[in-house]
């Protein structure tokens, strides 16, 4: 359930999707109060401002690209001649000298009257051309389908990729993941589940695969792999530009799900796609290699049932001798239970595969997103390459070097803490840069360790900075674009020098937002911990209303997510919506239970294996009880809870399993029955249903619906392809049969994000707030 899991607007709006029709309320049992009975006009006016590019808008720079090893970087900036279009601008990193590399006027296709949009761009290896992605269209979560153009810098020639190819492969917005070959002579892409390649000199297009269909997917992935393994682009050029390796998915036999659109036409329209339920049939996946000039595919021979394994990452391994000629692939081969990740090296010419090493865990193993190789010199060895790998084998998520020769692991990060994320390798300097926060789980900082593993990691982010920090480090290791924020400091981007972290220049700031947010609620967000049974402490945030008086009692609204996919308590600029709700007269809090991805060690994250929804709901209930006991200014009779996706399920579990502790709950797009979710997510954390029938039963709120005693509002979008509307309908049946009063809101054709369509977000949040104001009355008493 990988919806943006947090409360604030910034986190909520990460899942915006294409517009749908206007919302139409569908009510059951006790009708939700009419939309005209809204909360305060101040609340509504503030929300309107938040959901527009008004005073709450967070400015962010266009995504940058490093050039010349880091001596320059490029960004997109509004054109001086046409602010609606973009110029591609280069900056000298050291001096800040600005150069317009490609003016918007150069991006007007023949026959067009205005420049094309630039949704993404990549440089050719020789830096003589740029591949531009435009007219991007959404495919499930991301805009990965569109048109591609090549601009040659020498003469400004702009050419559409695939112009001479077959119509089905090059029709408007039909191309996916186009990429230039390493020698800059060709472009390959996916269209309608087949692979194509164009020779740039002749503009001739070759179709490399021809079996693509509704069931056979070449070069991209099926729904569940995209959703849960974050894999979409599934083909890779070989370093010598002679071959292409790709994944093929065979969906035949996978359960087919039907989404129904009741509002687009007089008769309902349906959309079918493959969606495997826990214990059901998965796609069969395999790796193939074919020549860039066409011909038969050579399949890699991997052991076991391809329907009961995943290939979450695949790429070409570098030639040990340093040549661009490579005949070796590297891939992760994950078993269905996801507790055994085998890393294979495979011969592309023969198909033979040999396991390099294996990472296992009694619960589950997290995949490693990229294959990062060190040269023998950088690794401190004289005759072997080493692969950088992240593993929790010693109880912490640490970085290791894996010998390509022996498969042996050697520790890089020698400290009692988690590597949250790999950032960069500075081979010349001999350092591995990573994000960590060993002493404060709600913050993130840049650290570095010696690649040879000697010594302990050192913090690079200055000690006087709190908050959450991200870094894009230049290839030469000398510079970084530093993005950060805290609960009191809006997001900013700046260029810093490494390793001193000396500020070179500010790229963008949002300091004006401080006054805007303080005008709503000047009381800073507080962070603390709440103790529950077993001597476990949960990270907690508190947002208090304006003019808070500790001598009075306030209602409390608990925001919950609780799943392994995300944490809610972070020292970041993420509390705009919380403050808007607090201003209405509420204390807003959230607790991160065990199993959420905080950097507290392997046991913290994985102790919930097999009982998703059980331990988490118990700890959430204990936290509510303990927090209320500790703070006399909380009114125990006025407590509400709400959450989205996994948080919707957690809200149901709270209302059903611990009746009477929460007066009102709002469950948004909840998963009522874990057996109705997808294989990869649910089986990763729960195992197979046949092995854990009790766990699936006990973790599914639908099985405890008879426990409902408080006021419950369920919200769901009928077009949700992720957490299906079906589960909510089944829950409605269960509640009706049990004679339980509740409220229910259907947003027609909205996806899991519940953000599509004019007015949807404003309507949803005002509806939610009205519900709380009716059943958890605001204000001090």
Secondary structure, DSSP 8 states (H G I E B T S, - for coil): --S--SSSHHHHGGG-------------SS----TTS-S-HHHHHHHHHHTTTSTT--------EEEGGGTEEEEEEE-SS-TTSEEEEEEETTT--EEEEE-GGGG--TT-SS----SEEEE-TTSSEEEEEEEEEEETTEEEEEEEEEEETTTTEEEETTTTS-HHHHSTT-EEEEEE-TTSSEEEEEETTEEEEEETTTTEEEE-----SSSEEESS--HHHHHHH-----EEE-TTSSEEEEEEEE-TTS-EEEEEESSSSSS-EEEEEE--BTTS---EEEEEEEETT----EE---SS-GGGEE---EEE---TTS-S---EEEEEEEETTSSEEEEEEEETTT--EEEEEEEE-SS-----S--EEE-TTTTT-SS--EEEEEE-TTSS-EEEEEETTT--EEES--SSS---EEEEEETTTTEEEEEE-SS-TT-BEEEEEETT--S--EE-S-TT--SEEEEEE-TTSSEEEEEEE-SSS--EEEEEETTTTEEEEEEE--THHHHHHHHH--S--EEEEEEEGGGEEEEEEEE--TT--TTS-EEEEEE---STT--S--SSS--HHHHHHHHTTEEEEEEE-TTS--SS-HHHHHTTTT-TTTHHHHHHHHHHHHHHHH-TTEEEEEEEEEEETHHHHHHHHHHHHSTTS-SEEEEES--S-GGGSBHHHHHHHH--TTT-HHHHHHH-GGGGGGG--SEEEEEEETT-SSS-HHHHHHHHHHHHHTT---EEEEETT--TT---STTHHHHHHHHHHHHHHHHS--S--
